[in-house]
Amino acid sequence: MIRLDKFLGEAGLASRRELKALLKAGAVTLNGRPVADGAVKIDPERDAVCFRGAPVEGPRRLVLLLHKPAGYVCSTEDPRDRTVMELIPERYRRQGVAPVGRLDKDTEGLLLLTNDGALAHRLISPKYRVEKCYYARHAGTAGEADAAAFAQGLVLRDGTRCRPALLRPLGPGESEITVTEGKYHQVRRMMAARGMPVDYLRRDREGSLSLAGLEKGALRELRPEEIAALREEAGEK
Ligand code: URA
């Protein structure tokens, strides 16, 4: 069960304030009867909600790709810091999108946001092994021994064991790292465990998606075929 105003808001019909007026004006019917009270609880599977005579579908499944700049935290609210939600236009926020997993405040790069909770769970879960690929600038220079340690499954300084990962040295102080899980500060901690603390980190790829063509701070909706590919990569039939 969900509040009628929340259901209408997530369907992207209007802002909360506009909805109040529309409800009052009798623009919304519930099972054929005008309803003015947005607090009424409905069952979206059983109840028929119409707006100006047309059936209202549940929220459209939406996936956004954001090029996250540094300085924003990946939560929907925060008492101190700016959140990535400030970079998301109101019309998407109304549809209930939230970040898929977290990038650190100082990490830049590819961040997905969606209102599809099941898909978000699969993308984050190590079980489905969706690849996340990072570019790191760090102290020292990575070599074969570091790559071998990553491939074996690194043990972090606190004893946490990581899944096998790919470390590709790009040159002095630069590497590409591909992981299939998302432990707290994972890449920074993996690199620190090899004596190469990271001073800049950017996620360039998640599954088949890349940042290509997207300026820092910009976002775009994924196309249906991109969402379908992502679902497949995350093990959805
Ligand atoms: N690993 C990290 O250490 N930080 C991130 O933001 C993402 C992966």
Boltz pocket constraint, residues with backbone or C-beta under 6 A from the ligand:
constraints:
  - pocket:
      binder: B
      contacts: [[A, 102], [A, 103], [A, 104], [A, 105], [A, 107], [A, 183], [A, 184], [A, 185], [A, 186], [A, 187], [A, 188], [A, 189], [A, 201]]
      max_distance: 6.0
